[in-house]
Amino acid sequence: MTRARWTLRRTLVVGASVLVALAFVVMSLATIVALRSFTLDRLDQQVSEGLSFAVGRDGFSPPGGGSRPSGADDDGPAQRVGTLQAVIGGDGTVERSGYTRADGTQVALSEEQIALLRAVPTDRTPTTVDLGGDLGAFRVAAAVDDGSTVVAGSSQSDVTATTSALTVILVAVSAVTLLIAVLGLSLFVRRSLRPLDRVAGVAQRVSTLSLSAGSVDIPDRVEPADTDAATEVGRVGSSLNELLGHVQSSLAARQHSEDQLRRFIADASHELRTPLASIRGYAQLSLGEDAPMTPTQARSFDRIESEARRMASLVDDLLLLARLDAGQPLRREEVELTLLAVDAVTDAQAADATHEWRLDVTDDLISVTGDENRLRQVVANLLRNAQTHTPAGTTVTLSLAREGAEAVLRVADTGPGIDPGVADRLFDRFARADDARNRDAGSTGLGLSIAQAITEAHGGTIAVESEPGRTVFEVRLPA
């Protein structure tokens, strides 16, 4: 399953939001680490001072002044709230130990906690020890005084509480700020991309126009406000306008050329009908006389008449195509397709007995609205196409049925099929399919083109399916 592609607006908003979020994360982590380092340095300073007082240096009073808490040892300075002191003799006995609670009372340390303090290096360097229980982590330092080890420490609870509170504050402030930033980015990006949306709208509307045939007008253009060459979107809009101008000019030139060619074909076809009729008349007149002529002369006059007849048929076909291309309206009357199919198969069977002609129609009469003569031409061209391009003995079946709101006429044959190389251009004018079917020289290559033009003029469609042993031409008309 392919993931849906993001729009440029979403990509910009999400990308910028991620960058802002990363900036907040980096800033918050740096602030928390810096504050924790600062508070730990202050705590280590207090621990070092407490250790100096604990060993009785110069009899200083406790840091910050103030009286000793009740219960404090009179032989040493009073302990600050949240600090501990321990004196371990050279023989390992505990001479004095205690932790000062928040209410000023002292609590003796347990054997497990004393064991943890014994492992503290005596180089006066503060280190972290987790005493467990209600005490938690402490920064402690130790020194040797008169053969005894003196340990002093302060709880890290204040440091932890400070960093935790700062973390919560930073997370809350960053979240609110990020939300505001995302909303602001969405509005800013949406506003900034409006010109691009307008340019895309013009391109999308133009893409829905049918540019393949006929006179085409492209009225849509990018507004002047969105064609400023100083901006990226403006350059795109200006280039799109130039492109649309070139396309419209090219389409107009194409249509002008097609109109000229169509008029030329119509005029030439119309003008050729008279001389061709004269040629046929003179040939028939010469053949009808009893005057003696050589076999060569007789055959020549016979070929002149047949070729004049073929040229007249070709001229009529070209004139019909030119008129259909020009949009000449057809007659609109009710046409019984069932009777038309019967007549077409009957005519084909009378004209060619080497093929097997079959008719498959429903009992009900099927009728359409259109030009009966032109529809007869469609069916006749399809049957003649099957006759011309299939060998003798081929079965050709004309079927007619109603499917929904359409009348469907099919001409199927059991011939060798259509060469895939010419299938895509089968309905082109003067298309040849010599490689696919046996073809005599009488085919002009316009039969299927005329059938398609007449069918489309009636609002229908024509299609073909072919494989070796079966070829089906299908005509669908509004019933």
Number of C-alpha atoms within 10 A of each C-alpha: 3 4 5 6 8 9 8 11 15 14 12 16 21 15 12 16 19 14 12 17 19 12 13 19 15 12 14 18 14 12 16 19 13 13 16 18 13 13 18 18 13 13 22 21 13 20 28 22 15 27 24 19 21 25 22 15 12 8 13 13 17 18 14 7 10 10 11 17 17 11 10 16 12 9 8 17 22 23 28 22 17 20 23 29 23 23 25 20 17 14 8 11 10 15 13 14 19 19 24 21 16 11 9 17 15 21 12 15 18 11 10 10 16 18 12 12 23 17 10 20 16 15 10 19 15 26 15 16 20 15 19 11 8 6 17 12 18 24 23 28 27 29 21 17 14 9 11 18 23 27 28 32 30 27 24 22 14 14 18 15 11 15 19 14 13 17 16 11 13 19 15 12 13 19 14 12 15 17 14 12 17 19 14 13 18 19 13 12 16 17 12 12 15 13 19 18 14 16 23 16 14 19 18 11 11 16 10 8 11 11 15 8 10 16 15 16 14 15 10 13 17 23 16 11 9 20 21 15 13 8 11 13 20 21 15 19 28 21 15 19 21 14 12 19 15 12 16 18 15 12 20 16 13 15 16 14 12 15 17 12 13 19 16 13 18 21 13 14 20 14 12 15 17 11 12 19 16 12 17 20 14 15 20 15 11 16 17 9 9 7 7 8 12 8 9 9 13 15 13 13 20 17 13 17 21 14 16 21 16 16 17 20 14 18 21 17 18 21 21 19 23 21 16 17 15 14 10 12 11 15 13 12 12 12 19 14 25 21 13 18 21 15 15 20 20 14 13 17 15 10 12 13 11 13 19 16 21 17 16 15 18 12 8 9 13 19 20 19 16 21 19 19 12 19 19 17 17 22 23 21 19 22 23 17 17 25 25 17 20 21 17 15 13 18 19 24 20 23 18 22 20 19 11 9 10 17 19 22 23 22 22 24 26 20 25 19 19 23 17 14 11 16 15 9 13 19 22 16 16 15 17 18 19 13 12 19 18 15 17 10 6 9 16 16 18 20 23 22 20 23 25 20 19 24 20 16 19 22 11 18 18 20 12 16 13 19 14 12 13 16 21 21 19 18 24 22 21 18 17
